[in-house]
Amino acid sequence: MSPEFLFTAFIVCAMPGIGVIYTLSTTLGAGLRAGLLAVLGCTLTTAIHLLFTLGGLAAVLHTSALFFLAFLPQFIPAGAPDATLRLTELGLGFVAMTFAVFVGYAVLAGSLRRAVLARPRVMAWIRRAFAASFAGLGLRLALERA
């Protein structure tokens, strides 16, 4: 795995999305142990997505050389004989990065939990921010499907 791929995976994992918001809200609401269980759930979901993606992509990549030339050229060289293996390696790297980044978020939220819970105004703003984030993500999803 190249440093470029690892950096890209880190940026994608660290961006606030549904998994990050879920991990933070679970940790702040129920503690570090619950947050780490949320991390495991998010990571498992990412691994399941990887399996389905690899199954579908392997079939498409084997039937279309043109499609392969447009797919991840920065991480897998065109004409690579072991493209599926390399996709698997990159996917597993992404799953591992997801786990590591989400554990970092959970530990950070766990360490700040008492300070945050002790301040009702901070908790109110955090609830509003989480609600707005979920609403924004839902709206984005609705607009993408339209």
VOKEKOL-443156 format. One record per residue (C-alpha): x, y, z; residue number from 0; residue in three letters. Coordinates in nm, 3 decimals, padded with zeros to 5 digits. Layout:
N
ATOM       xx       yy       zz  pos  code
ATOM        X        Y        Z  NUM   ALA
...
END
This chain:
146
ATOM       xx       yy       zz  pos  code
ATOM   00.000   00.000   00.000    0   MET
ATOM   00.132   00.336  -00.097    1   SER
ATOM   00.156   00.633   00.138    2   PRO
ATOM  -00.078   00.815  -00.100    3   GLU
ATOM  -00.346   00.549  -00.056    4   PHE
ATOM  -00.306   00.548   00.322    5   LEU
ATOM  -00.333   00.927   00.333    6   PHE
ATOM  -00.643   00.921   00.111    7   THR
ATOM  -00.801   00.647   00.324    8   ALA
ATOM  -00.724   00.845   00.640    9   PHE
ATOM  -00.889   01.160   00.502   10   ILE
ATOM  -01.199   00.967   00.392   11   VAL
ATOM  -01.228   00.792   00.731   12   CYS
ATOM  -01.165   01.106   00.934   13   ALA
ATOM  -01.427   01.315   00.751   14   MET
ATOM  -01.740   01.347   00.962   15   PRO
ATOM  -01.993   01.107   00.818   16   GLY
ATOM  -02.257   00.879   00.958   17   ILE
ATOM  -02.003   00.640   01.116   18   GLY
ATOM  -01.809   00.917   01.288   19   VAL
ATOM  -02.127   01.081   01.414   20   ILE
ATOM  -02.263   00.748   01.538   21   TYR
ATOM  -01.937   00.666   01.716   22   THR
ATOM  -01.916   01.007   01.881   23   LEU
ATOM  -02.281   01.017   01.987   24   SER
ATOM  -02.270   00.661   02.124   25   THR
ATOM  -01.952   00.728   02.319   26   THR
ATOM  -02.075   01.057   02.461   27   LEU
ATOM  -02.414   00.911   02.546   28   GLY
ATOM  -02.320   00.570   02.683   29   ALA
ATOM  -01.946   00.572   02.751   30   GLY
ATOM  -01.627   00.439   02.600   31   LEU
ATOM  -01.724   00.072   02.604   32   ARG
ATOM  -02.041   00.143   02.404   33   ALA
ATOM  -01.838   00.366   02.172   34   GLY
ATOM  -01.589   00.088   02.105   35   LEU
ATOM  -01.878  -00.148   02.028   36   LEU
ATOM  -02.003   00.115   01.783   37   ALA
ATOM  -01.655   00.117   01.627   38   VAL
ATOM  -01.670  -00.260   01.586   39   LEU
ATOM  -02.013  -00.233   01.425   40   GLY
ATOM  -01.901   00.038   01.183   41   CYS
ATOM  -01.586  -00.156   01.095   42   THR
ATOM  -01.781  -00.477   01.041   43   LEU
ATOM  -02.020  -00.292   00.812   44   THR
ATOM  -01.726  -00.156   00.613   45   THR
ATOM  -01.585  -00.509   00.580   46   ALA
ATOM  -01.922  -00.641   00.457   47   ILE
ATOM  -01.939  -00.360   00.201   48   HIS
ATOM  -01.589  -00.458   00.092   49   LEU
ATOM  -01.694  -00.819   00.032   50   LEU
ATOM  -01.992  -00.720  -00.180   51   PHE
ATOM  -01.791  -00.460  -00.367   52   THR
ATOM  -01.511  -00.704  -00.445   53   LEU
ATOM  -01.760  -00.960  -00.572   54   GLY
ATOM  -01.924  -00.713  -00.807   55   GLY
ATOM  -01.606  -00.536  -00.913   56   LEU
ATOM  -01.421  -00.856  -00.983   57   ALA
ATOM  -01.690  -00.960  -01.229   58   ALA
ATOM  -01.698  -00.619  -01.399   59   VAL
ATOM  -01.318  -00.584  -01.412   60   LEU
ATOM  -01.276  -00.927  -01.567   61   HIS
ATOM  -01.523  -00.847  -01.844   62   THR
ATOM  -01.423  -00.490  -01.927   63   SER
ATOM  -01.066  -00.379  -01.979   64   ALA
ATOM  -01.191  -00.028  -02.060   65   LEU
ATOM  -01.363   00.000  -01.723   66   PHE
ATOM  -01.046  -00.112  -01.546   67   PHE
ATOM  -00.844   00.165  -01.716   68   LEU
ATOM  -01.080   00.424  -01.552   69   ALA
ATOM  -01.080   00.250  -01.209   70   PHE
ATOM  -00.831   00.347  -00.936   71   LEU
ATOM  -00.543   00.413  -01.176   72   PRO
ATOM  -00.358   00.600  -00.906   73   GLN
ATOM  -00.350   00.292  -00.682   74   PHE
ATOM  -00.357  -00.008  -00.917   75   ILE
ATOM  -00.153  -00.001  -01.238   76   PRO
ATOM  -00.342  -00.068  -01.561   77   ALA
ATOM  -00.302  -00.425  -01.674   78   GLY
ATOM  -00.202  -00.553  -01.332   79   ALA
ATOM  -00.246  -00.931  -01.340   80   PRO
ATOM  -00.338  -00.942  -00.974   81   ASP
ATOM  -00.597  -00.661  -00.977   82   ALA
ATOM  -00.849  -00.842  -00.758   83   THR
ATOM  -00.581  -00.928  -00.504   84   LEU
ATOM  -00.465  -00.567  -00.497   85   ARG
ATOM  -00.822  -00.442  -00.461   86   LEU
ATOM  -00.862  -00.680  -00.169   87   THR
ATOM  -00.542  -00.551  -00.011   88   GLU
ATOM  -00.650  -00.189  -00.051   89   LEU
ATOM  -00.996  -00.269   00.081   90   GLY
ATOM  -00.857  -00.440   00.390   91   LEU
ATOM  -00.626  -00.142   00.441   92   GLY
ATOM  -00.930   00.084   00.429   93   PHE
ATOM  -01.114  -00.135   00.681   94   VAL
ATOM  -00.813  -00.120   00.914   95   ALA
ATOM  -00.791   00.257   00.871   96   MET
ATOM  -01.162   00.289   00.951   97   THR
ATOM  -01.111   00.092   01.272   98   PHE
ATOM  -00.808   00.296   01.379   99   ALA
ATOM  -00.963   00.635   01.308  100   VAL
ATOM  -01.294   00.546   01.474  101   PHE
ATOM  -01.113   00.413   01.783  102   VAL
ATOM  -00.936   00.748   01.798  103   GLY
ATOM  -01.269   00.930   01.783  104   TYR
ATOM  -01.416   00.703   02.053  105   ALA
ATOM  -01.119   00.747   02.286  106   VAL
ATOM  -01.127   01.124   02.237  107   LEU
ATOM  -01.501   01.140   02.304  108   ALA
ATOM  -01.463   00.905   02.600  109   GLY
ATOM  -01.197   01.125   02.755  110   SER
ATOM  -01.412   01.437   02.711  111   LEU
ATOM  -01.739   01.270   02.816  112   ARG
ATOM  -01.746   01.379   03.180  113   ARG
ATOM  -01.654   01.737   03.098  114   ALA
ATOM  -01.920   01.751   02.827  115   VAL
ATOM  -02.194   01.586   03.038  116   LEU
ATOM  -02.123   01.829   03.322  117   ALA
ATOM  -02.218   02.124   03.100  118   ARG
ATOM  -02.584   02.121   02.995  119   PRO
ATOM  -02.535   02.404   02.744  120   ARG
ATOM  -02.254   02.213   02.573  121   VAL
ATOM  -02.471   01.899   02.561  122   MET
ATOM  -02.756   02.099   02.407  123   ALA
ATOM  -02.528   02.230   02.133  124   TRP
ATOM  -02.384   01.885   02.070  125   ILE
ATOM  -02.736   01.739   02.037  126   ARG
ATOM  -02.824   02.015   01.791  127   ARG
ATOM  -02.505   01.954   01.594  128   ALA
ATOM  -02.570   01.578   01.577  129   PHE
ATOM  -02.932   01.636   01.474  130   ALA
ATOM  -02.826   01.883   01.205  131   ALA
ATOM  -02.558   01.643   01.084  132   SER
ATOM  -02.802   01.354   01.054  133   PHE
ATOM  -03.056   01.579   00.881  134   ALA
ATOM  -02.790   01.706   00.641  135   GLY
ATOM  -02.670   01.354   00.562  136   LEU
ATOM  -03.029   01.241   00.505  137   GLY
ATOM  -03.099   01.536   00.276  138   LEU
ATOM  -02.781   01.471   00.082  139   ARG
ATOM  -02.878   01.106   00.040  140   LEU
ATOM  -03.229   01.202  -00.072  141   ALA
ATOM  -03.096   01.447  -00.329  142   LEU
ATOM  -02.840   01.200  -00.465  143   GLU
ATOM  -03.108   00.938  -00.526  144   ARG
ATOM  -03.344   01.179  -00.702  145   ALA
END
